[in-house]
């Protein structure tokens, strides 16, 4: 089959894809230009898979970008600093006393390359640059440059030598910042690569590479990122010329949010390019649900490397270590001097990817110092991932707890920073089940003890001891999250129950059993005052000891008689 009759192994030209709906990112639109076509374009954006850094003095190769289509940099990195377009670019640097030449280059080759264009700018006068090509990724030669490189942003074109233009199956290129032993910077953005391509009239299309994401949860939005089409100029694919389409197509699921009614395997998605269509399948699943409490802190869940180092999807054990909860963060890290969460101004956000059965509240605790409190946080709630409805919490006092209570039945949260740099000690997401079970137990405690405890001092200790044993057991049967809610929070019924609990334990020396996740007792009492037993327990213990004594005597008598026999 002559899939790449003209182009050779076209896949090596860098299959980077632009998902429908993205305005920046890999832009591989095939623009016919006689026999020349735009084959590849990138702005080094995060949506293309480029992770930024702030370290520019690497004398060995740093690799960034999507798998199999990475770029290498020396003395530089992808960065968000002063981009010429979009929000990211590559920046190469030189330093006084450093003789390493900066470079940026794709780590994959191109077939039939004709020219490369890119936006560029020097930080200061004196900066110098070149562009080179290689047919074997070893021996390099200069490309012909058109355009002026200076401190003013401009577009540079680097062309292959005429005798090699558009007729070499494997071509590499690199952009060099050639200044050494002096401080300066070179900015590189919006790289476009053109190749020679002979192609007739499009006859039909097929899926060459499926999208990166083909499994979805209810509430997630369809994305065609990674989808690559192959086009044929003849119905007989054995003799057809072929080309690749990385964008410019549409699907019948663009911007579609999957619903519970669509749960299923092999849902057909139709993609259209130039009035030609083909299909591919995706799978839709119900969102996993969580009944557990999620507790996030700066010290445990974030590092101080950079905001970007913490960006992306995470999974954490629930506060009681029973389940796992997924969540996504952007522009949040641990403060370098105070172990609190530091939220970047206006760019930071967080949301859950694992659905809660229903969330009762989000509790935000500010730091203990005057400089470590939150500013304006927009908290949103909804029934699907990344909800859009909510309100602002102005958490502007240090060492203070702020609570956002959810509407009924909502299982997703979204928290965004709407002010300046924000500092948070911890965020706790509490499910409805934990709160309702804790309050129900508190009401049951009040009812059970209320009928026994008498204000005139005539309380029946046996009845109280029996009730106390039952309450001890029922508290132990609560989920760890419900126990922790009772231990930590101050709903009306819980406050009343704790007050009576304290009175009973201190007056009657009954078992002190209210504990949190880690087994820490809520009530601290004088050890000499508490026997950790109830009256009924004492009676049972005496009977048990007596029975054990009789058993020992009987066993001894039996063994002696047996020995005599």
N, C-alpha and C positions, 0 to 999 in steps of 0.2 A: 504494500500500500504506500502510495507516494504522498503521505500526509504533509511532508515538508519538502516538496520537490525543489522549490526555489530557495526556501529559507533555511534548509538544513534543520538542525535541532533548535527550533525557534524558542522552545521553552527556556533554553539557557539565556535568552535575552532578558530575563527578569520578569517573572510572572508576579508582579505586584498589582493589587486590584483596588478599585475605588468602589465602595459600597454606595448604592443609590441613596441619595439624600445627603451625602457628605459634600460640603462645598470646598473643602481643602483636603489635600492628601494625594495619594498616588493618582496620577491622571494619565491613563494610558489610552487616550482616544486616538484611534487610527485615522489620521487625516491624509487622504490621498493627495499627492503632489506630483503628478506625473508618475514616475517610477520611484519617487521618494515618499516615505511615510513617517509620521511621528510614531515611534515605537515604544517609548518609555519616558515617563516624566515623574519627578518627585520634588516635593518641597520640604522633605525631612520632617514631616509633621508627626505628632503622636499617633494620629489615626492611621498612619502608615506603618506603625510599629517601631518608631524611633524613640528611644528613651534618652532623655537629656542628661547632661552632667555639667559640673562647673570646674572640672579639672582639665586643663589645657596643655600641661607640660609632659604628656606621655610620649616618651621616645620610642616606644614599641606600639604595635598596632592595637587600636581599640575597635571592637566590632559592634556595630549598632544597626538596627533595622530588622525587618521580618525574617523568619527562618528561610534559608536558601537564597535570600535576596538582600543580604546585608551589605552595608558599606563599611569600609575600613578607614580609620583616620589615624594620622600620626601628628603629634603636636596640635591636637584639636579634638572637637567633639560636636555632636548635635547639641543645640542650646536654644533657650528662649530669649537670649539677650539680643536686642536690637534687630529683629528679623527684617529682612527686606520685603518679605511677603508672608502672609499667614501668621502663625504664632511661633514657628521654629525655623531654624536654619543650621548650617554647619559653620562653625567659626574655627579658623586656624590661627595660631599665634606663633610669634617668635620672641625670644628673650635675649637680653644682653648676656654674653658669656655662653650662649647655647648655640651649637653649630648644627643641630638637627633640622633638616628641611621638613616643613609641614606638608602633609598630603591628605587628599580625600579621594576615594575611588570606590566604584562598585566592585564587589568581589565575584561578579559573574560577567560573562562575556556577551557580545552582541554579534549577530550574523549580518554581514553586508552593511556595516556602519558607514555612513557618509559624513555626518557632522554632529557636533554637540553644541548646544547653547545653554547658557546659565546666567543668572543675575549675580552681580558681584560688586564689592565695594571694599576699598582700603580704609582702615581706621585712621591712619595718618599718612602724610607724604613719605615717600621712600620705600613703601612696600612694593615687592616685586612678585610676579607669578608667571607660570607656564602651564601648558596642557600638553600631555604626551599620550601616545598610543603604543600598543604592543600587540604583536600577533601570537605571542607565546607566553605572555605574562612574565617575561624575563628580560628581553631586549627592548629598550624603549627609545622612541624618537619623537621629535616635536611635531605637533599639529600646527596648521596655519591659522593664526588668530586674526579675527576682525573685531574691532571695537577697542575702546580705550579703558584701561584699568586705572582708576584713580580714587580719590576720596569722595567722588560723586558716584552714586549708584548707576550702573550701566549694564548692558547685556553684551556678553562676549560670545562670539561664535568660533569654535575650533573645528576646522575641516581636515578630513583625511587627505593625504597626497592624492593627486588625480589618478595615478596609476593603481592605487589601492582602494579608491572610493567605491563602495557598494559592491565589491566583488570578493571580499574575504570572509570565509565561514566563521572565523573566530577573531574578535577584536576586543581588546581591553583598553581602557583609558584612565588617566588620573589627572587631577588638578593639583598643582604644586604651589605652595607658598614658599618661594625660594629665598626670601630674606632670612639671614642668619646674623647672630651676634648683635642684634638690635631689637628693641621692643616695638612690636607692631601687631596688627591683626588683619586677617582677610576674611570677609564674609562671603558665603556661597549659598545661593538659594535657587529654586525653580529650575532644576536641571532638566533639559529635554534632549532626547537622543533620537536621531533620524536614521533610517535605513533605506536601502533600495529594495523595492518590492514590486514585482510584476504580478498583477492580479486582474482577472477579467470581471464579468458581471456576477454579482452574488447570486448563487442558485439556492443554497440552503445553509442552515447553521446547525451546530450541535454543541452540547456542553463538553468542554475540554477539562476544566477544573471546576469541581463543585464549590459552592460558597464555603467559607471558613466555618460558618455555623449552620448546622442542619438539624439540630435538636433544640427545641424551645420549650420553656415553661409558659403556662397561661400567664398573660400579663406582659410578656416580652414582645419587643417589636422586631419584625422580620428585617434581616439585613442581607444584601447580596454581596457584601464585601468578600473578595476572594474568587468570585465567579469569573470564569474565563470561557469565552465562546470561541469555537473554531468555525470559520466560514469557508465554503467551497464554491468555486466558480464553475463547477460542472456537477451534474447529478451522479456521475460515475466517479466515486471518490478515489478510484485507482489512478485516474489520470488527471484529477482536478488539481489546480493550484489552490493553495490554502493561505489563510491569514488568520490573525487572532484579534478578538475584540475584548477589551478589558473594561470598557465602559461605553456609554452612549446607548445602552439598552435599558429596557424597562421590564418590570414583572407585574403580574396581577396582584402581588402582595406588598408592593412598595408602601412603606410607612404603616403597614398593617400591624395591629396589636392582636395577638392571639387570645381567644376567649375559651371558656370551659366547654362550649359547644363544639369546639374544633379539636378536642383531644383525640389523637389517633396517630397511627403509623402510616407513613407513605402518602402524606397529603401532597397533591400535585401542584407545583408552582409552574406557571407558564412564563417564559421569558421571550421578549420580542426585540428584534433588531432589524431595522430597515424592512419592516413588514414581513420578515421571516420569523417563525416561532419554533421553539423547542421546549422541553419540560425537564424538570428534575424534582425529586421528592424531598420533603422535610417531615420530621416527627414532632408532635406536640404532646407534652405531658402535663399532668396536674402538678402544681407547685407543692413541694414537700412542706409540711407544716410543722411548727415548733410550739410546744407548750412550755418552753423553758425561758428563764430569765437570761438576757444577754447583758453582761457587765463589761464595759470597756474603760480602760485607764491608760494614761500616757505611759506610765512606767512599764506596763505589761504588754501592751499591744502595738506600740509604735517605736521606731528607732529614730536616731537623730541625724542620720546621714544626709537626708534632704527630703523635701516634700515629695518629690517624684519617686523616691525609693520606697515610699509607703503606698503609692497609688496602685489601685487595682482591686481585684476581688480577694477576700480573705475568708477563712473559716475558723471559728473559735468554739471551744467547748462551752456549753452553758455554764452559768455560775455554779450549778450543783454538779457539774461534770457528768451529766447523764446523757445529754444530747449535743449535737453540733449545729451551729447557726452560721449561715453565710451572710456576709455584708460587703459592701463596696465603699472605698474611701478615695478621696481626691484632695491633694494639697493639705494633708494633715500629717504632722510629725510630732515627736516628743521634743519639748523645749530642752535645749542643751544644758541649761543650768538648773532647771526646776522640772522634775518629772511629771509635767502635765501635758495634755494634748495642746499643741499649738496649731491653730487654724489660720491658714493664709487669708488675708483680707479679700473678700468678695469671691474668691476662687474655690474655697474649701466646701466640700459637701460629703455626706454619708447617707447610705440607704441600705436596707436589708434586701437580700436576694432569696432568703428562705422565708416563706410566709409564716407568720404567727397565726395560731387559731384565732385569736383576737388580742389586741394590745390594750391594756388598761391605761398605762401611762408611761411617759418617758421622764426620768428624773435626772436632772443635770446639776452636778455639784461643782461649784467654782473652787479655785485654788485658795490656799490658806494665807497667801500674802496679797498685799494691796495691788501688786503688779500682775497677779495671776487670776484674773476673773474674765468672764465672757463679756461680749459686747452685745450685738444683736444677732440672734439666731432665729432663722425662719424654720419652724417645725411644721411638716405637712403629714397628712395621714390619708390612707386610701385603701382600696381593695385590690390594687395591682402595683407592680414594681414602679418605683419612682413616682409616687403620687404628687398631685399638683395643688392640693387645697390644704391650707393651714393658717397659722398666724405666727407673729413674732414674739419671741421671749427676750426681754431686755434684762439679761443676767449681769447686773452691773455692780454687785457687791461681792467682796471676797468671802470665802469660807461660808457660802450660802447655798441652800438647796432650792432649786426651781423645778416645778412639776408641770408637765403638759399632759392633761387628761384627754384620752381619745374619745371620739364618738363610738357608739356601739358597733361592734362587729368588724372593725377595721384591722387588717393584719399586716399592713406595710407602712413604714415610716420613711421620711426623707428630711434630713437636717442640713440646712445650708447657712453659710456665714454671710450676713448682710451688712457687716460693718468693717471695722479695722481688724488688725490681727487679734485673734481671740484665744483665750486660754481657759481650758476646762480640766478639772481634776478627774471627773469620771462621768460616764453616761450609762444609765441603767434602763433597759427596756423591760417592763414588767407585763407579763400576759394577764389577761382577765382571770384565768383560772387560778393563778396564784393568789391574787387579791381576794377573789370571791370565796375561795376555800378558807383563807385565813380569817376573814370577817365572819363567815358562817361558824367556824370553830369558836371564835370569841363569843358570839351570841349563845352558842350551845353551852359554853363554859359558864356564862352568867346565869343562864336558866338552870343548869344543873346545880350549881352551888347556891343560887339564890333561894331555893326551897329548903336548904339545910342550915345555912349559917343564920343564926338568930342574933339580933342586936342586943338582946338582954343577957347574952352569955350562956344560954341554955342549949348551945349547939350539940347535937348528937355526934360524938367523935367517931363512932363506928360507922354511921351513915356517911359522914364526911370522908372517912378513910376509904370506904368502898367506892364512893363517887370519884375520889381523887385518883384511885387506881385506874378506873375506867377512862378518866380524862387524860391521864398519862399515856395510856395505850392509844387513844384516839389522836392525840397530838403526834405521837410517833408514827402513825399511819398517814399523816399529811405528807404531801410532796415536799421535797427540800425547798422548793421555791415558796410554797405556802408558809412553811415554818419561818423562812427568812423574812417574808413580808410581815408576819406577825411580830417577829423579833425587832424589825427595823422601823416600821411605819406606825402612824398614830391616827388611824381612822377612829371614829368615836367609840365604836364597840370594842376595838382593840385597846384603847386607852383605859376604858372602864374595866376590861378583863384583866389588864396588867395591874391595875390598882388593887383589885380584889385578890389576885394571885399573890401579890407582894404581902398583903395582910395575912392571908392564910398560911403561907410558908413561914413567915416570921412568928405568928402566934401559935401555930400548932406543930411546927417542925416537920412539915410534910415534904415529900420529895420535890426538889427543885429541878424541873425538867425542861424549861423553855430554852431552846438552843437555836443557833443559826446554822448556816452551811457547814462551818468548820467545827461545830460542836462546842462553841463558846456559850456559856450560860449567860442568859440575859440578866438575871437577878444575882447580884453578889451579896452574900450574907455571911455572917460570922460562922465559921465552920463548927464552932462549939455549940452553936444554937440549932443547927440543922442535923438531924439524924439520918436524913435521906430515906425515911421510911414512914409509912402510915400506921395508925393504930391497928388496922386489920392485918397489915403486913407483919407487925410484931407478933400477933396471935398465931398467924400461920407459921412464922419462923419458930416459935416455941414448940408448936405441935410437931413440926418437921424434925427439930433437934431430938425431941423425945422419941419419935419413931425410929430415927437413926440409932439412938442409944439402945432401944429394945432390939433392933436388928443385929447390932454388934454382939450383944449378950447372947442372943439366940444362936448366932453363927458360931460363937466360941464354944457354947455348950454342945452343939452338933459335932464340931470337929473333935472335941475331947472324947465323946462317946464313940465316934467312928474309930479313933485311934485305939481305944480300949478293945473294941471288937477285933 
